Structures are given as C-alpha cells and as structure tokens.
Amino acid sequence: MNEIKNKLQKNLKHKRKWAKRNQIECYRLYDKEIPQYPYLIDIYKDKVLVYDRRIDKIDANKPENYDQMIEALSELFEINPNEIIIKKRIIQTKEQKYEKLDSTKNRFVIQEGPAKALVNLHDYLDTGLFLDHRPMRFKMSKLAASKNMLNLFSYTSMVSVHAALAGATTTNIDMSNTYLQWSKDNFIANEIELTKHSFIRADVFTYLKEYKGDKFDLIFLDPPTFSNSKKMENTLDIERDQKELITGCMNALTDDGLLIFSNNKRGFRLEQEILDIYNVKDITKVTIPEDFKDNKIHVCFEIRKKLKS
C-alpha cells in the first residue's frame, strides 16, 4: 500500500504543477511504473480514470493489488472509491477500442493549452481525446497557420481544432457519424466557425482514390492498427496497407506539403519503398508526451515529396 501511495503522491506533486503551467487539465498520472500495480491512471480535471491492463488473470474482476491502488487514489484525491472510474483494457482490435459501453452521454469540457475538448469518461472505452497525441496537437498549432489541412481517421478531430485555432482550414474524414458530430461539437466549444471546415463521412481508402479537389498543404494520417468495420470496403491492416494510404496522401498533397503519419502498432516499420521514394523523418521521440513512460505508445513520421533537381 505505501509503495503505490508514495509513487502516486510523488507523481501527482510533479505532474499537477507541470499540467497547471502548461494549461493542461488531463494527463497520465501513472504508467505501470511498479510491476505489481499494472495500471494506467489518467486525470481528467478532478476525475480519476483507471485502465486495468492485466490480461487473462485467474480472477479478472479482482486484479492483484487492486484494493491497495483504489485506497491510495481515494485518499490522495479525497474522493469516494466509487467515484474512481475503472475500465478494463485487454489486448483488442481498434474496432473494440471505439466500442460503446453505455449511453450516459456524460461529456464535459477540459482545457488543453489554447483549446477546449469535450471528453466522456463513461460511454466509450476511449474518452474522446488520445492523451499520447497531445504534443502533436500542440505541434499542429505551430505548423498549421493559414494551411489547408486534411485529417484522416479524424476521430473527434482535436488535432484539427488546434490547427483551426491557428488559422487552418480543415477537412475531417471519419466513418463514424457519432465522431463527426463530436468533432463539430468540439469546434463549437472552441467558437470556431463551422462553415470554413468540412466533416465528411467516408472510407479513407475510397476518399483518397476518388479525391480530385485542391491539394492540401498538410495531412495528418493516424489510422488504426487494424479494422474490419462493415462500413469499409475491405479490412485495414496498417502494416500491409501503409503504401496505399501514404501514396494516396502524397497524391493529395502539394509539392511542398507535409504528411504526418502516425500509428500505434508496436514494432511498426515503414516499407523500404516508402523510404526510397520520399523524404522521411522519424519524429517519434519528440511526439511522446512528458507524462508517458511508454515511449512505444506510437510511432510518428514526417513525409515529404523529394524535390526534382
């Protein structure tokens, strides 16, 4: 008990100050740092969210050291243990990641630097905000000023919100009407005029194949590792399909434009052909948040066209 409480106390003291200094209201407090306590603990304003990462244990409903962890959190935050939100997070497909758990629609606003985000800690396994992409959202604020940006697999489009606040015009593509509406709600929460932005329900593969409009200055491509959604023409496997997705993006990109490609597949490698055809820079290290211990949470690349001499 003292071990986990001391660790949480130490983390909180540092991260609370760091978060306040950076105007961040949600952050990772604890990242499986003690083997006997294999949890992820995230803070959303005054709410505590715990992901149980244990897999196939004998008693899945009573994880090892669970009671000690809950007691430490309730004492540290002076809340009732019942107020701590617990979610199981086993190895899963990306489709399950977005699976709806219930329908309380319990959304609230958090601050992230210059932007506001609507999050929901109850209705879905994920919250509406991928904390590991916070540095990318802040980076987008600097990259996207006055740019025409395309956001593929846009989820709740918070990358686009940061870009739009910096003056970008955005096009957001997702297959889910729920997430496209959530995206619009995020824009509205930030008082961004919707008429300058597009929210399109489409299969990304089909969209890229059929796109004939003006080329984009900036594209953000953050696909799932795997998807077998019925809404897609085919399954998606990021290792297998990387060339098709990247090629489609580069065809829709201006000659001096930038593609930022990210995914969460551990051990992911770009195909040699992609490395040969384009200028590629691995920026993974600078896109891992300070509050994350897991430096393999995602990979991220800047990809540009090679200028003809």
Secondary structure, DSSP 8 states (H G I E B T S, - for coil): -HHHHHHHHHHHHHHHHHHHHTTBSEEEEEES-BTTB-EEEEEETTEEEEEE---S-TTTTS-TTHHHHHHHHHHHHT--GGGSEEEE--S--HHHHT-B------EEEEEETTEEEEEESSSBSS-S--GGGHHHHHHHHHH-TT-EEEEES-TT-HHHHHHHHTT-EEEEEES-HHHHHHHHHHHHHTT--GGG-EEEE--HHHHHHH--S--EEEEEE---SEE--TTSSS-EEHHHHHHHHHHHHHHTEEEEEEEEEEE--TT----HHHHHHEEEEE-GGGGS-TT-S-TTS-EEEEEEE----
